[in-house]
């Protein structure tokens, strides 16, 4: 019985050690943006189509990672506790009603980084490890 318990504990320990590390998702803008911080509520309002401007009144264009990107799945799970399929259904309903425009999709993480560095109206989410001197972190999505 002791060996069975020891073996079970060893398997549990092994499995907990081998899980892939989760991304630390951050919201970023152009380094020269006037925006310093956005609350989680403000981020939700922007990414769920309820707000089209930054708090200072400037237009905001949210960027979305590729639908298959793990960071996209992590972002929506942490932000609104929804799966990407639920977010897609949400946007399908809003598009049908004509009430809002979904975030602009980007092809890949590299495209996201380039677009964020080129336009102060863009806001996007990336892994903390991808932040460069050309971007400003305005929220840690938890």
C-alpha positions, 0 to 999 in steps of 0.5 A: 500500500505504501508503494502505491501511495508513493507511486501516485504522489510521484506521478502527481509531482511529475505531472505538475512539473511538466505543465507548460508555463502560462503566458503573462499577458500584458496590454501594450500601446505605442511607447509615445502614447499618452495612455499610462494605465487602463483598468480591467473594466476599461480593457473589457469595454474596449475589447468587447466593443463597448468603448471606441476611445481611450479615456483621453478621448482619442480613438482606440483600435484594439488588435486581436491575435490570430484565432489559433494563438495560445496568447489569444486564448489566455487573454480572453480566459483571463480577461472575461473568463470566456473561451475564444469560441464564446467570444466569436459567438458574441461578436457574431451576434454584435456584427449581425445587429450592427452595434459594434466592430470587433477587434482588428485581427492580426496575422501573427505575433510579429505583425502585432508588434509591428502594428503597435509600434507604428500607430498610437491608436492601436492597443494589443496584448502580448506575452510579457517576454515580447515587450520591447522598448518601442512599447508601453505596458498599460495593464497586466491581464490577470 
